[in-house]
């Protein structure tokens, strides 16, 4: 078996057609698809059972209850039989030659990881893999997004990670964790200057991130914190020279959570509570970033203003400008 394509699924009924169709028409045929149903309650589980009974390339494993995206990916990795691994989200889809192109490049280069281009749907924006000599440094500095579906992997990388790491509950910051351990467990990384993946920007996290409540932020923080602790555990043991950068990348996760919640906050009281949450957690740099960078942006966003003068307003005055809703 050359490829194992790992597809986590949670309540995706009616949203998987493009994903499945793109797998059925692949020009390269030596692959399996492992769906991991993470405790779906909307009929996705039954749909996958029927689908897999009708196609011998498709397999499904079920979690009895929702265990998180991270756990679903671990389950897929543990059951993968392919010599190479590909991660595909259930609402995204592939170019019909994607697996063939990757197979040819793996055979030519003997790479551990191959990065490739992505087309953002429906905007039609192409994102090619940024050039870098050190992926860990680049992504920990925030210069490269950590999404693991932008790459394909030799199974040696994945099996090495399974020997060093264990599953945990995490739905926010999971890509940062997996990027850390995958790239931290590889030697040769190359880029393929070709679009192979279509990312649906109008579903998944791109939509749920527009909901802002303290309960949601606390849940996101718990996941990101779990991701961060597992990142530190791996880095301290296997890549200690990256420890300071790892701590910086964890702050990037916290900043992202704070940014999403401040941007869509109902009013200034919510903004204040979000800032104080990170202050109480001892995340001083995240709190200061929120005060100095995110609050001015929130004002511009809400008031549809771009005047430079907003960047000079003190925090107390900014709160008076935020509209009460």
ChimeraX commands (.cxc) that place a marker at each C-alpha (Angstrom):
marker #1 position 0.00,0.00,0.00 radius 0.5
marker #1 position 1.53,3.32,-1.05 radius 0.5
marker #1 position -0.80,5.97,0.47 radius 0.5
marker #1 position -3.04,6.09,3.50 radius 0.5
marker #1 position -5.38,9.09,3.27 radius 0.5
marker #1 position -6.65,10.01,6.75 radius 0.5
marker #1 position -10.00,11.80,6.97 radius 0.5
marker #1 position -11.40,12.81,10.40 radius 0.5
marker #1 position -15.16,13.31,10.47 radius 0.5
marker #1 position -17.42,14.94,13.04 radius 0.5
marker #1 position -21.02,15.80,12.10 radius 0.5
marker #1 position -20.23,16.38,8.43 radius 0.5
marker #1 position -23.37,14.88,6.88 radius 0.5
marker #1 position -23.95,16.41,3.44 radius 0.5
marker #1 position -20.55,18.12,3.40 radius 0.5
marker #1 position -18.28,15.29,2.26 radius 0.5
marker #1 position -19.32,14.82,-1.38 radius 0.5
marker #1 position -16.46,16.75,-3.00 radius 0.5
marker #1 position -13.93,15.09,-0.72 radius 0.5
marker #1 position -15.16,11.58,-1.54 radius 0.5
marker #1 position -15.56,12.26,-5.26 radius 0.5
marker #1 position -12.01,13.60,-5.51 radius 0.5
marker #1 position -10.70,10.37,-3.97 radius 0.5
marker #1 position -12.72,8.16,-6.29 radius 0.5
marker #1 position -11.25,9.79,-9.42 radius 0.5
marker #1 position -7.58,9.76,-8.41 radius 0.5
marker #1 position -5.33,8.70,-11.29 radius 0.5
marker #1 position -3.07,6.82,-8.87 radius 0.5
marker #1 position -4.93,3.84,-7.42 radius 0.5
marker #1 position -2.66,2.28,-4.79 radius 0.5
marker #1 position -4.15,3.88,-1.70 radius 0.5
marker #1 position -6.57,3.38,1.17 radius 0.5
marker #1 position -8.85,5.95,2.79 radius 0.5
marker #1 position -9.29,5.79,6.55 radius 0.5
marker #1 position -12.26,7.75,7.85 radius 0.5
marker #1 position -12.32,8.31,11.61 radius 0.5
marker #1 position -15.80,9.13,12.86 radius 0.5
marker #1 position -15.26,11.14,16.04 radius 0.5
marker #1 position -18.59,10.38,17.71 radius 0.5
marker #1 position -20.87,11.99,15.11 radius 0.5
marker #1 position -24.55,12.35,15.98 radius 0.5
marker #1 position -25.96,13.65,12.66 radius 0.5
marker #1 position -26.00,10.48,10.56 radius 0.5
marker #1 position -22.38,10.75,9.40 radius 0.5
marker #1 position -21.54,7.49,11.16 radius 0.5
marker #1 position -24.19,5.48,9.31 radius 0.5
marker #1 position -23.31,7.18,6.03 radius 0.5
marker #1 position -19.66,6.19,6.40 radius 0.5
marker #1 position -20.56,2.59,7.26 radius 0.5
marker #1 position -22.56,2.31,4.04 radius 0.5
marker #1 position -19.91,4.08,1.96 radius 0.5
marker #1 position -17.13,1.83,3.20 radius 0.5
marker #1 position -19.18,-1.33,2.68 radius 0.5
marker #1 position -19.47,-0.37,-1.00 radius 0.5
marker #1 position -15.81,0.47,-1.68 radius 0.5
marker #1 position -12.93,-1.77,-0.65 radius 0.5
marker #1 position -10.49,1.18,-0.59 radius 0.5
marker #1 position -12.49,2.88,2.17 radius 0.5
marker #1 position -12.29,1.97,5.86 radius 0.5
marker #1 position -13.96,3.61,8.86 radius 0.5
marker #1 position -13.14,3.59,12.56 radius 0.5
marker #1 position -15.61,4.95,15.09 radius 0.5
marker #1 position -15.07,6.77,18.38 radius 0.5
marker #1 position -17.93,6.00,20.75 radius 0.5
marker #1 position -17.97,9.65,21.78 radius 0.5
marker #1 position -16.36,12.88,20.63 radius 0.5
marker #1 position -12.65,12.73,21.48 radius 0.5
marker #1 position -11.41,15.73,19.43 radius 0.5
marker #1 position -9.73,16.25,16.08 radius 0.5
marker #1 position -6.33,15.43,17.55 radius 0.5
marker #1 position -7.55,12.05,18.81 radius 0.5
marker #1 position -9.20,11.29,15.45 radius 0.5
marker #1 position -5.93,11.93,13.65 radius 0.5
marker #1 position -4.06,9.71,16.10 radius 0.5
marker #1 position -6.55,6.90,15.47 radius 0.5
marker #1 position -6.05,7.25,11.72 radius 0.5
marker #1 position -2.27,7.27,12.11 radius 0.5
marker #1 position -2.35,4.14,14.28 radius 0.5
marker #1 position -4.35,2.19,11.68 radius 0.5
marker #1 position -2.58,3.46,8.54 radius 0.5
marker #1 position -1.07,0.74,6.35 radius 0.5
marker #1 position 0.46,2.93,3.65 radius 0.5
marker #1 position 4.14,3.71,3.22 radius 0.5
marker #1 position 3.10,7.38,2.88 radius 0.5
marker #1 position 0.48,9.41,4.72 radius 0.5
marker #1 position -1.85,12.18,3.55 radius 0.5
marker #1 position -4.22,14.20,5.77 radius 0.5
marker #1 position -7.46,15.39,4.17 radius 0.5
marker #1 position -10.25,17.32,5.89 radius 0.5
marker #1 position -13.71,15.99,5.06 radius 0.5
marker #1 position -15.00,19.28,3.60 radius 0.5
marker #1 position -11.96,19.80,1.34 radius 0.5
marker #1 position -10.94,17.99,-1.85 radius 0.5
marker #1 position -7.94,17.04,-4.00 radius 0.5
marker #1 position -6.80,17.57,-7.55 radius 0.5
marker #1 position -7.45,14.34,-9.43 radius 0.5
marker #1 position -3.70,13.82,-10.01 radius 0.5
marker #1 position -2.66,14.73,-6.45 radius 0.5
marker #1 position -1.62,11.27,-5.27 radius 0.5
marker #1 position 0.13,10.47,-8.55 radius 0.5
marker #1 position 2.09,13.72,-8.43 radius 0.5
marker #1 position 3.11,13.08,-4.84 radius 0.5
marker #1 position 4.05,9.45,-5.53 radius 0.5
marker #1 position 6.33,10.52,-8.38 radius 0.5
marker #1 position 7.97,13.18,-6.23 radius 0.5
marker #1 position 8.47,10.85,-3.25 radius 0.5
marker #1 position 10.08,8.26,-5.53 radius 0.5
marker #1 position 12.31,10.86,-7.15 radius 0.5
marker #1 position 13.42,12.67,-4.00 radius 0.5
marker #1 position 13.11,10.17,-1.11 radius 0.5
marker #1 position 11.83,13.12,0.94 radius 0.5
marker #1 position 10.40,12.76,4.43 radius 0.5
marker #1 position 7.84,15.51,3.82 radius 0.5
marker #1 position 6.58,17.14,0.62 radius 0.5
marker #1 position 4.87,20.53,0.78 radius 0.5
marker #1 position 2.56,21.70,-2.01 radius 0.5
marker #1 position 0.21,24.46,-3.12 radius 0.5
marker #1 position -3.37,25.03,-1.93 radius 0.5
marker #1 position -6.31,26.73,-3.63 radius 0.5
marker #1 position -8.61,28.60,-1.23 radius 0.5
marker #1 position -12.24,28.02,-2.20 radius 0.5
marker #1 position -14.42,29.74,-3.31 radius 0.5
marker #1 position -12.17,32.82,-3.52 radius 0.5
marker #1 position -9.82,31.18,-5.99 radius 0.5
marker #1 position -6.73,32.35,-4.11 radius 0.5
marker #1 position -3.63,30.21,-4.62 radius 0.5
marker #1 position -1.23,29.76,-1.70 radius 0.5
marker #1 position 2.12,28.19,-2.55 radius 0.5
marker #1 position 4.47,26.82,0.14 radius 0.5
marker #1 position 6.76,29.62,1.39 radius 0.5
marker #1 position 10.46,29.03,1.01 radius 0.5
marker #1 position 12.39,28.28,4.18 radius 0.5
marker #1 position 15.52,26.40,5.20 radius 0.5
marker #1 position 14.15,25.61,8.66 radius 0.5
marker #1 position 10.44,24.92,8.91 radius 0.5
marker #1 position 10.38,24.64,12.70 radius 0.5
marker #1 position 11.93,28.08,13.10 radius 0.5
marker #1 position 9.69,29.64,10.45 radius 0.5
marker #1 position 6.42,28.33,11.81 radius 0.5
marker #1 position 7.33,28.91,15.45 radius 0.5
marker #1 position 8.07,32.52,14.52 radius 0.5
marker #1 position 4.62,32.75,12.92 radius 0.5
marker #1 position 5.92,33.09,9.36 radius 0.5
marker #1 position 4.35,29.87,8.07 radius 0.5
marker #1 position 0.87,28.54,8.93 radius 0.5
marker #1 position 1.11,25.12,10.59 radius 0.5
marker #1 position -1.75,23.31,8.74 radius 0.5
marker #1 position -0.69,19.67,8.32 radius 0.5
marker #1 position -2.91,19.08,5.26 radius 0.5
marker #1 position -0.54,21.26,3.24 radius 0.5
marker #1 position 1.99,18.43,3.25 radius 0.5
marker #1 position 2.36,14.70,2.56 radius 0.5
marker #1 position 4.51,12.46,4.75 radius 0.5
marker #1 position 6.64,9.36,4.58 radius 0.5
marker #1 position 5.12,6.93,7.08 radius 0.5
marker #1 position 8.46,6.74,8.91 radius 0.5
marker #1 position 7.78,10.29,10.14 radius 0.5
marker #1 position 4.35,9.31,11.43 radius 0.5
marker #1 position 5.45,6.06,13.04 radius 0.5
marker #1 position 8.30,7.89,14.75 radius 0.5
marker #1 position 5.81,10.34,16.23 radius 0.5
marker #1 position 3.57,7.50,17.44 radius 0.5
marker #1 position 6.56,6.10,19.33 radius 0.5
marker #1 position 7.23,9.46,21.00 radius 0.5
marker #1 position 3.78,11.01,21.56 radius 0.5
marker #1 position 0.34,10.00,22.81 radius 0.5
marker #1 position -3.16,11.15,21.93 radius 0.5
marker #1 position -4.87,13.92,23.90 radius 0.5
marker #1 position -8.03,16.03,23.66 radius 0.5
marker #1 position -7.48,19.11,21.51 radius 0.5
marker #1 position -9.58,21.00,18.95 radius 0.5
marker #1 position -7.57,24.24,18.89 radius 0.5
marker #1 position -3.84,24.36,18.24 radius 0.5
marker #1 position -3.74,20.77,17.02 radius 0.5
marker #1 position -1.98,21.73,13.78 radius 0.5
marker #1 position 0.75,23.49,15.76 radius 0.5
marker #1 position 1.31,20.33,17.76 radius 0.5
marker #1 position 1.37,18.04,14.73 radius 0.5
marker #1 position 3.58,20.40,12.73 radius 0.5
marker #1 position 6.06,20.51,15.60 radius 0.5
marker #1 position 6.32,16.76,15.99 radius 0.5
marker #1 position 6.19,15.91,12.26 radius 0.5
marker #1 position 8.84,18.40,11.20 radius 0.5
marker #1 position 10.78,17.73,14.37 radius 0.5
marker #1 position 10.90,14.07,13.36 radius 0.5
marker #1 position 12.02,14.58,9.73 radius 0.5
marker #1 position 15.27,15.31,7.93 radius 0.5
marker #1 position 14.47,16.05,4.29 radius 0.5
marker #1 position 11.64,18.45,3.43 radius 0.5
marker #1 position 10.99,19.62,-0.13 radius 0.5
marker #1 position 8.39,21.74,-1.93 radius 0.5
marker #1 position 6.34,20.82,-4.99 radius 0.5
marker #1 position 5.39,23.95,-6.91 radius 0.5
marker #1 position 1.94,22.70,-7.81 radius 0.5
marker #1 position -1.59,23.08,-6.39 radius 0.5
marker #1 position -2.85,19.72,-5.13 radius 0.5
marker #1 position -5.36,20.67,-2.43 radius 0.5
marker #1 position -8.61,22.68,-2.39 radius 0.5
marker #1 position -9.44,24.21,1.00 radius 0.5
marker #1 position -13.04,25.22,1.76 radius 0.5
marker #1 position -12.63,28.56,3.55 radius 0.5
marker #1 position -16.38,28.91,4.21 radius 0.5
marker #1 position -16.77,25.98,6.59 radius 0.5
marker #1 position -15.19,24.54,9.71 radius 0.5
marker #1 position -13.05,26.81,11.87 radius 0.5
marker #1 position -13.41,29.71,9.45 radius 0.5
marker #1 position -17.07,29.96,10.51 radius 0.5
marker #1 position -17.04,28.80,14.14 radius 0.5
marker #1 position -14.33,31.36,14.91 radius 0.5
marker #1 position -16.90,34.10,14.34 radius 0.5
marker #1 position -18.71,33.11,17.54 radius 0.5
marker #1 position -17.40,34.88,20.62 radius 0.5
marker #1 position -18.28,33.96,24.21 radius 0.5
marker #1 position -16.24,33.52,27.36 radius 0.5
marker #1 position -17.22,29.83,27.47 radius 0.5
marker #1 position -15.90,29.33,23.94 radius 0.5
marker #1 position -12.69,31.18,24.68 radius 0.5
marker #1 position -12.08,29.12,27.82 radius 0.5
marker #1 position -12.63,25.91,25.84 radius 0.5
marker #1 position -10.29,27.08,23.06 radius 0.5
marker #1 position -7.69,28.02,25.65 radius 0.5
marker #1 position -7.89,24.58,27.30 radius 0.5
marker #1 position -7.24,22.91,23.93 radius 0.5
marker #1 position -4.41,25.28,23.02 radius 0.5
marker #1 position -2.89,24.82,26.46 radius 0.5
marker #1 position -2.99,21.02,26.04 radius 0.5
marker #1 position -1.36,21.41,22.63 radius 0.5
marker #1 position 1.28,23.70,24.13 radius 0.5
marker #1 position 2.13,21.32,26.95 radius 0.5
marker #1 position 2.55,18.43,24.53 radius 0.5
marker #1 position 4.70,20.61,22.25 radius 0.5
marker #1 position 6.96,21.51,25.18 radius 0.5
marker #1 position 7.20,17.89,26.27 radius 0.5
marker #1 position 8.36,16.84,22.79 radius 0.5
marker #1 position 10.74,19.78,22.30 radius 0.5
marker #1 position 12.41,19.44,25.69 radius 0.5
marker #1 position 13.13,15.77,25.03 radius 0.5
marker #1 position 13.98,15.72,21.32 radius 0.5
marker #1 position 14.69,19.28,20.12 radius 0.5
marker #1 position 15.78,21.33,23.16 radius 0.5
marker #1 position 17.54,23.90,20.98 radius 0.5
marker #1 position 14.05,25.05,19.86 radius 0.5
marker #1 position 12.65,25.55,23.37 radius 0.5
marker #1 position 12.49,29.36,23.31 radius 0.5
marker #1 position 10.89,29.32,19.87 radius 0.5
marker #1 position 8.39,26.70,21.03 radius 0.5
marker #1 position 7.28,28.97,23.85 radius 0.5
marker #1 position 6.88,31.76,21.31 radius 0.5
marker #1 position 4.73,29.56,19.06 radius 0.5
marker #1 position 2.45,28.75,22.00 radius 0.5
marker #1 position 1.95,32.49,22.58 radius 0.5
marker #1 position 0.98,32.74,18.90 radius 0.5
marker #1 position -1.81,30.24,19.56 radius 0.5
marker #1 position -3.06,32.24,22.53 radius 0.5
marker #1 position -2.90,35.44,20.51 radius 0.5
marker #1 position -4.95,33.84,17.77 radius 0.5
marker #1 position -7.65,32.83,20.27 radius 0.5
marker #1 position -7.68,36.30,21.79 radius 0.5
marker #1 position -7.80,37.91,18.36 radius 0.5
marker #1 position -10.80,35.87,17.18 radius 0.5
marker #1 position -12.75,36.55,20.35 radius 0.5
marker #1 position -11.98,40.26,20.53 radius 0.5
marker #1 position -12.79,40.72,16.85 radius 0.5
marker #1 position -16.30,39.28,17.25 radius 0.5
marker #1 position -16.97,40.44,20.82 radius 0.5
marker #1 position -20.43,41.87,21.51 radius 0.5
marker #1 position -19.25,44.85,23.53 radius 0.5
marker #1 position -16.37,46.38,25.45 radius 0.5
marker #1 position -17.18,44.45,28.63 radius 0.5
marker #1 position -16.54,41.19,26.79 radius 0.5
marker #1 position -13.30,42.61,25.38 radius 0.5
marker #1 position -12.17,43.54,28.87 radius 0.5
marker #1 position -13.03,40.10,30.26 radius 0.5
marker #1 position -11.09,38.37,27.47 radius 0.5
marker #1 position -8.02,40.48,28.15 radius 0.5
marker #1 position -8.23,39.89,31.89 radius 0.5
marker #1 position -8.59,36.15,31.32 radius 0.5
marker #1 position -5.10,35.98,29.82 radius 0.5
marker #1 position -3.77,38.40,32.42 radius 0.5
marker #1 position -5.05,36.11,35.18 radius 0.5
marker #1 position -3.42,33.14,33.44 radius 0.5
marker #1 position -0.09,34.91,33.76 radius 0.5
marker #1 position 0.20,35.45,30.00 radius 0.5
marker #1 position 1.49,39.02,30.29 radius 0.5
marker #1 position 2.81,39.24,26.73 radius 0.5
marker #1 position -0.50,38.01,25.30 radius 0.5
marker #1 position -2.40,40.54,27.43 radius 0.5
marker #1 position -0.14,43.39,26.32 radius 0.5
marker #1 position -0.47,42.34,22.68 radius 0.5
marker #1 position -4.25,42.47,23.08 radius 0.5
marker #1 position -4.14,45.95,24.58 radius 0.5
marker #1 position -1.64,47.45,22.14 radius 0.5
marker #1 position -2.54,45.70,18.88 radius 0.5
marker #1 position -5.94,44.01,18.99 radius 0.5
marker #1 position -7.99,46.73,20.65 radius 0.5
marker #1 position -7.08,49.40,18.07 radius 0.5
marker #1 position -7.90,46.92,15.32 radius 0.5
marker #1 position -11.23,46.10,17.00 radius 0.5
marker #1 position -12.13,49.78,17.00 radius 0.5
marker #1 position -11.29,50.12,13.33 radius 0.5
marker #1 position -13.22,46.96,12.55 radius 0.5
marker #1 position -16.37,47.99,14.43 radius 0.5
marker #1 position -16.37,51.62,13.41 radius 0.5
marker #1 position -15.24,50.93,9.84 radius 0.5
marker #1 position -12.44,53.42,10.47 radius 0.5
marker #1 position -8.86,53.29,9.27 radius 0.5
marker #1 position -7.58,56.60,10.64 radius 0.5
marker #1 position -4.03,56.33,11.91 radius 0.5
marker #1 position -5.03,58.36,14.97 radius 0.5
marker #1 position -6.72,55.27,16.43 radius 0.5
marker #1 position -3.36,53.60,16.97 radius 0.5
marker #1 position -2.39,56.32,19.45 radius 0.5
marker #1 position -5.52,56.23,21.62 radius 0.5
marker #1 position -5.10,54.98,25.19 radius 0.5
marker #1 position -6.84,51.77,26.24 radius 0.5
marker #1 position -9.40,53.54,28.44 radius 0.5
marker #1 position -10.40,55.84,25.57 radius 0.5
marker #1 position -10.64,52.94,23.15 radius 0.5
marker #1 position -13.20,51.28,25.38 radius 0.5
marker #1 position -15.39,54.37,25.21 radius 0.5
marker #1 position -15.34,54.17,21.40 radius 0.5
marker #1 position -16.34,50.51,21.20 radius 0.5
marker #1 position -20.06,50.33,20.39 radius 0.5
marker #1 position -22.39,48.77,22.93 radius 0.5
marker #1 position -24.67,46.28,21.17 radius 0.5
marker link #1:1,2 radius 0.2
marker link #1:2,3 radius 0.2
marker link #1:3,4 radius 0.2
marker link #1:4,5 radius 0.2
marker link #1:5,6 radius 0.2
marker link #1:6,7 radius 0.2
marker link #1:7,8 radius 0.2
marker link #1:8,9 radius 0.2
marker link #1:9,10 radius 0.2
marker link #1:10,11 radius 0.2
marker link #1:11,12 radius 0.2
marker link #1:12,13 radius 0.2
marker link #1:13,14 radius 0.2
marker link #1:14,15 radius 0.2
marker link #1:15,16 radius 0.2
marker link #1:16,17 radius 0.2
marker link #1:17,18 radius 0.2
marker link #1:18,19 radius 0.2
marker link #1:19,20 radius 0.2
marker link #1:20,21 radius 0.2
marker link #1:21,22 radius 0.2
marker link #1:22,23 radius 0.2
marker link #1:23,24 radius 0.2
marker link #1:24,25 radius 0.2
marker link #1:25,26 radius 0.2
marker link #1:26,27 radius 0.2
marker link #1:27,28 radius 0.2
marker link #1:28,29 radius 0.2
marker link #1:29,30 radius 0.2
marker link #1:30,31 radius 0.2
marker link #1:31,32 radius 0.2
marker link #1:32,33 radius 0.2
marker link #1:33,34 radius 0.2
marker link #1:34,35 radius 0.2
marker link #1:35,36 radius 0.2
marker link #1:36,37 radius 0.2
marker link #1:37,38 radius 0.2
marker link #1:38,39 radius 0.2
marker link #1:39,40 radius 0.2
marker link #1:40,41 radius 0.2
marker link #1:41,42 radius 0.2
marker link #1:42,43 radius 0.2
marker link #1:43,44 radius 0.2
marker link #1:44,45 radius 0.2
marker link #1:45,46 radius 0.2
marker link #1:46,47 radius 0.2
marker link #1:47,48 radius 0.2
marker link #1:48,49 radius 0.2
marker link #1:49,50 radius 0.2
marker link #1:50,51 radius 0.2
marker link #1:51,52 radius 0.2
marker link #1:52,53 radius 0.2
marker link #1:53,54 radius 0.2
marker link #1:54,55 radius 0.2
marker link #1:55,56 radius 0.2
marker link #1:56,57 radius 0.2
marker link #1:57,58 radius 0.2
marker link #1:58,59 radius 0.2
marker link #1:59,60 radius 0.2
marker link #1:60,61 radius 0.2
marker link #1:61,62 radius 0.2
marker link #1:62,63 radius 0.2
marker link #1:63,64 radius 0.2
marker link #1:64,65 radius 0.2
marker link #1:65,66 radius 0.2
marker link #1:66,67 radius 0.2
marker link #1:67,68 radius 0.2
marker link #1:68,69 radius 0.2
marker link #1:69,70 radius 0.2
marker link #1:70,71 radius 0.2
marker link #1:71,72 radius 0.2
marker link #1:72,73 radius 0.2
marker link #1:73,74 radius 0.2
marker link #1:74,75 radius 0.2
marker link #1:75,76 radius 0.2
marker link #1:76,77 radius 0.2
marker link #1:77,78 radius 0.2
marker link #1:78,79 radius 0.2
marker link #1:79,80 radius 0.2
marker link #1:80,81 radius 0.2
marker link #1:81,82 radius 0.2
marker link #1:82,83 radius 0.2
marker link #1:83,84 radius 0.2
marker link #1:84,85 radius 0.2
marker link #1:85,86 radius 0.2
marker link #1:86,87 radius 0.2
marker link #1:87,88 radius 0.2
marker link #1:88,89 radius 0.2
marker link #1:89,90 radius 0.2
marker link #1:90,91 radius 0.2
marker link #1:91,92 radius 0.2
marker link #1:92,93 radius 0.2
marker link #1:93,94 radius 0.2
marker link #1:94,95 radius 0.2
marker link #1:95,96 radius 0.2
marker link #1:96,97 radius 0.2
marker link #1:97,98 radius 0.2
marker link #1:98,99 radius 0.2
marker link #1:99,100 radius 0.2
marker link #1:100,101 radius 0.2
marker link #1:101,102 radius 0.2
marker link #1:102,103 radius 0.2
marker link #1:103,104 radius 0.2
marker link #1:104,105 radius 0.2
marker link #1:105,106 radius 0.2
marker link #1:106,107 radius 0.2
marker link #1:107,108 radius 0.2
marker link #1:108,109 radius 0.2
marker link #1:109,110 radius 0.2
marker link #1:110,111 radius 0.2
marker link #1:111,112 radius 0.2
marker link #1:112,113 radius 0.2
marker link #1:113,114 radius 0.2
marker link #1:114,115 radius 0.2
marker link #1:115,116 radius 0.2
marker link #1:116,117 radius 0.2
marker link #1:117,118 radius 0.2
marker link #1:118,119 radius 0.2
marker link #1:119,120 radius 0.2
marker link #1:120,121 radius 0.2
marker link #1:121,122 radius 0.2
marker link #1:122,123 radius 0.2
marker link #1:123,124 radius 0.2
marker link #1:124,125 radius 0.2
marker link #1:125,126 radius 0.2
marker link #1:126,127 radius 0.2
marker link #1:127,128 radius 0.2
marker link #1:128,129 radius 0.2
marker link #1:129,130 radius 0.2
marker link #1:130,131 radius 0.2
marker link #1:131,132 radius 0.2
marker link #1:132,133 radius 0.2
marker link #1:133,134 radius 0.2
marker link #1:134,135 radius 0.2
marker link #1:135,136 radius 0.2
marker link #1:136,137 radius 0.2
marker link #1:137,138 radius 0.2
marker link #1:138,139 radius 0.2
marker link #1:139,140 radius 0.2
marker link #1:140,141 radius 0.2
marker link #1:141,142 radius 0.2
marker link #1:142,143 radius 0.2
marker link #1:143,144 radius 0.2
marker link #1:144,145 radius 0.2
marker link #1:145,146 radius 0.2
marker link #1:146,147 radius 0.2
marker link #1:147,148 radius 0.2
marker link #1:148,149 radius 0.2
marker link #1:149,150 radius 0.2
marker link #1:150,151 radius 0.2
marker link #1:151,152 radius 0.2
marker link #1:152,153 radius 0.2
marker link #1:153,154 radius 0.2
marker link #1:154,155 radius 0.2
marker link #1:155,156 radius 0.2
marker link #1:156,157 radius 0.2
marker link #1:157,158 radius 0.2
marker link #1:158,159 radius 0.2
marker link #1:159,160 radius 0.2
marker link #1:160,161 radius 0.2
marker link #1:161,162 radius 0.2
marker link #1:162,163 radius 0.2
marker link #1:163,164 radius 0.2
marker link #1:164,165 radius 0.2
marker link #1:165,166 radius 0.2
marker link #1:166,167 radius 0.2
marker link #1:167,168 radius 0.2
marker link #1:168,169 radius 0.2
marker link #1:169,170 radius 0.2
marker link #1:170,171 radius 0.2
marker link #1:171,172 radius 0.2
marker link #1:172,173 radius 0.2
marker link #1:173,174 radius 0.2
marker link #1:174,175 radius 0.2
marker link #1:175,176 radius 0.2
marker link #1:176,177 radius 0.2
marker link #1:177,178 radius 0.2
marker link #1:178,179 radius 0.2
marker link #1:179,180 radius 0.2
marker link #1:180,181 radius 0.2
marker link #1:181,182 radius 0.2
marker link #1:182,183 radius 0.2
marker link #1:183,184 radius 0.2
marker link #1:184,185 radius 0.2
marker link #1:185,186 radius 0.2
marker link #1:186,187 radius 0.2
marker link #1:187,188 radius 0.2
marker link #1:188,189 radius 0.2
marker link #1:189,190 radius 0.2
marker link #1:190,191 radius 0.2
marker link #1:191,192 radius 0.2
marker link #1:192,193 radius 0.2
marker link #1:193,194 radius 0.2
marker link #1:194,195 radius 0.2
marker link #1:195,196 radius 0.2
marker link #1:196,197 radius 0.2
marker link #1:197,198 radius 0.2
marker link #1:198,199 radius 0.2
marker link #1:199,200 radius 0.2
marker link #1:200,201 radius 0.2
marker link #1:201,202 radius 0.2
marker link #1:202,203 radius 0.2
marker link #1:203,204 radius 0.2
marker link #1:204,205 radius 0.2
marker link #1:205,206 radius 0.2
marker link #1:206,207 radius 0.2
marker link #1:207,208 radius 0.2
marker link #1:208,209 radius 0.2
marker link #1:209,210 radius 0.2
marker link #1:210,211 radius 0.2
marker link #1:211,212 radius 0.2
marker link #1:212,213 radius 0.2
marker link #1:213,214 radius 0.2
marker link #1:214,215 radius 0.2
marker link #1:215,216 radius 0.2
marker link #1:216,217 radius 0.2
marker link #1:217,218 radius 0.2
marker link #1:218,219 radius 0.2
marker link #1:219,220 radius 0.2
marker link #1:220,221 radius 0.2
marker link #1:221,222 radius 0.2
marker link #1:222,223 radius 0.2
marker link #1:223,224 radius 0.2
marker link #1:224,225 radius 0.2
marker link #1:225,226 radius 0.2
marker link #1:226,227 radius 0.2
marker link #1:227,228 radius 0.2
marker link #1:228,229 radius 0.2
marker link #1:229,230 radius 0.2
marker link #1:230,231 radius 0.2
marker link #1:231,232 radius 0.2
marker link #1:232,233 radius 0.2
marker link #1:233,234 radius 0.2
marker link #1:234,235 radius 0.2
marker link #1:235,236 radius 0.2
marker link #1:236,237 radius 0.2
marker link #1:237,238 radius 0.2
marker link #1:238,239 radius 0.2
marker link #1:239,240 radius 0.2
marker link #1:240,241 radius 0.2
marker link #1:241,242 radius 0.2
marker link #1:242,243 radius 0.2
marker link #1:243,244 radius 0.2
marker link #1:244,245 radius 0.2
marker link #1:245,246 radius 0.2
marker link #1:246,247 radius 0.2
marker link #1:247,248 radius 0.2
marker link #1:248,249 radius 0.2
marker link #1:249,250 radius 0.2
marker link #1:250,251 radius 0.2
marker link #1:251,252 radius 0.2
marker link #1:252,253 radius 0.2
marker link #1:253,254 radius 0.2
marker link #1:254,255 radius 0.2
marker link #1:255,256 radius 0.2
marker link #1:256,257 radius 0.2
marker link #1:257,258 radius 0.2
marker link #1:258,259 radius 0.2
marker link #1:259,260 radius 0.2
marker link #1:260,261 radius 0.2
marker link #1:261,262 radius 0.2
marker link #1:262,263 radius 0.2
marker link #1:263,264 radius 0.2
marker link #1:264,265 radius 0.2
marker link #1:265,266 radius 0.2
marker link #1:266,267 radius 0.2
marker link #1:267,268 radius 0.2
marker link #1:268,269 radius 0.2
marker link #1:269,270 radius 0.2
marker link #1:270,271 radius 0.2
marker link #1:271,272 radius 0.2
marker link #1:272,273 radius 0.2
marker link #1:273,274 radius 0.2
marker link #1:274,275 radius 0.2
marker link #1:275,276 radius 0.2
marker link #1:276,277 radius 0.2
marker link #1:277,278 radius 0.2
marker link #1:278,279 radius 0.2
marker link #1:279,280 radius 0.2
marker link #1:280,281 radius 0.2
marker link #1:281,282 radius 0.2
marker link #1:282,283 radius 0.2
marker link #1:283,284 radius 0.2
marker link #1:284,285 radius 0.2
marker link #1:285,286 radius 0.2
marker link #1:286,287 radius 0.2
marker link #1:287,288 radius 0.2
marker link #1:288,289 radius 0.2
marker link #1:289,290 radius 0.2
marker link #1:290,291 radius 0.2
marker link #1:291,292 radius 0.2
marker link #1:292,293 radius 0.2
marker link #1:293,294 radius 0.2
marker link #1:294,295 radius 0.2
marker link #1:295,296 radius 0.2
marker link #1:296,297 radius 0.2
marker link #1:297,298 radius 0.2
marker link #1:298,299 radius 0.2
marker link #1:299,300 radius 0.2
marker link #1:300,301 radius 0.2
marker link #1:301,302 radius 0.2
marker link #1:302,303 radius 0.2
marker link #1:303,304 radius 0.2
marker link #1:304,305 radius 0.2
marker link #1:305,306 radius 0.2
marker link #1:306,307 radius 0.2
marker link #1:307,308 radius 0.2
marker link #1:308,309 radius 0.2
marker link #1:309,310 radius 0.2
marker link #1:310,311 radius 0.2
marker link #1:311,312 radius 0.2
marker link #1:312,313 radius 0.2
marker link #1:313,314 radius 0.2
marker link #1:314,315 radius 0.2
marker link #1:315,316 radius 0.2
marker link #1:316,317 radius 0.2
marker link #1:317,318 radius 0.2
marker link #1:318,319 radius 0.2
marker link #1:319,320 radius 0.2
marker link #1:320,321 radius 0.2
marker link #1:321,322 radius 0.2
marker link #1:322,323 radius 0.2
marker link #1:323,324 radius 0.2
marker link #1:324,325 radius 0.2
view
